[in-house]
């Protein structure tokens, strides 16, 4: 793979709206070249007989199975509430009617 040129770095900087100096162009060109070489090496390793993976190690579900268990009735759930209405907790109004939501 050919090294990235100063002109290409300057073009990328313009696209990114970055102001870079002449010295930074040289520095970034070298750094980007190293990055592109590393990506090219990874591409060389990939082979047709290696299946693509999303994780480097197998994933295991550590969660318990969903099991239906008895739960509170609405009356039991609301038994400790200071006020209830229509099987719901009743709370004081904090917004007035004229406030748009």
N, C-alpha and C positions, 0 to 999 in steps of 0.2 A: 504494500500500500504506500502510495506517495505521501510525503510529509505535507502537512497543511501549510499553506503559504500565508505570508503576512497580509496579502490582499484578501484572502478568505477570512482571516481573523477580523480584519477591518470591516468586511461585509457583515459578519456575524455581530460585531459590535454595533454597527449601524442598525441592523434589524432589532437588536435588543435595546436600542437607544442608550448605549453606554458610551461615555466619553473616555477614550483610552489614549495614552501617550504613545510615542514611537517606541519607547523602551518597553512599555506594557505589551505592545503588539508582538515584539520579539519573544517576551517571556510567555505570553499566552499561546503563541504558536508552538513553542516547545512543549508546554504543558498539554495542550490539546492533542499534539502528536503522540505523546505518551499514552494518553487516554485511548485514542483511536487504535493504537497498536495493541493495547490490552484487550479491547473489544474484538479486534481481529483474531487474537489468539484464542479467545473463548469460542469464536465462530469456527475455528479450525478443529476444536475438540469435539464439537457436536457431530454425532454420527447418526446415520439412518437407523442403526440397530439399537439405539438408546432412546427409550420412550420419553417424551416430555413429562416433566413433573412440576407440581406446584410447591412441593415442600421437599427439603433434603432428607427428612426422616419421616417414617410413616406416622400418620395421625391416629390417635385412639380416642374414642369418645369416653370421657371419664364421668359423664353425668349418669344419674340413676334413670331407670325407666319411669315413664309417666304412669302413675297408678292412681285411679280414682279412689278417693277416700271421703268419708263423711265430712261435711263442713257445717258451719253455723247456719242456722235458719236466719232469715231477716230479723225476726224478733230477738234472737240471741245476739246477733251482731249489734243491734241498736239498743240492747238492754242497758248499757252503760253510758249511752249518749245523754247529754243534758236535755236535748230536745230532738224530736224526730217527727217527720211528716211524710205520708205516702211511702213508707218503707225507705226513707232517705234521711241522712243526717240533716238537721235544720241548723243553719249557721246565720249569724247576724249579717245583714247587708252591709257591704263596705263601699259600694259604688251607688251613686244616685241614679235615678231613672234617666236623667238628661245626658249622662255620659255615654258617648258612642263607643262601641267596642270594635 
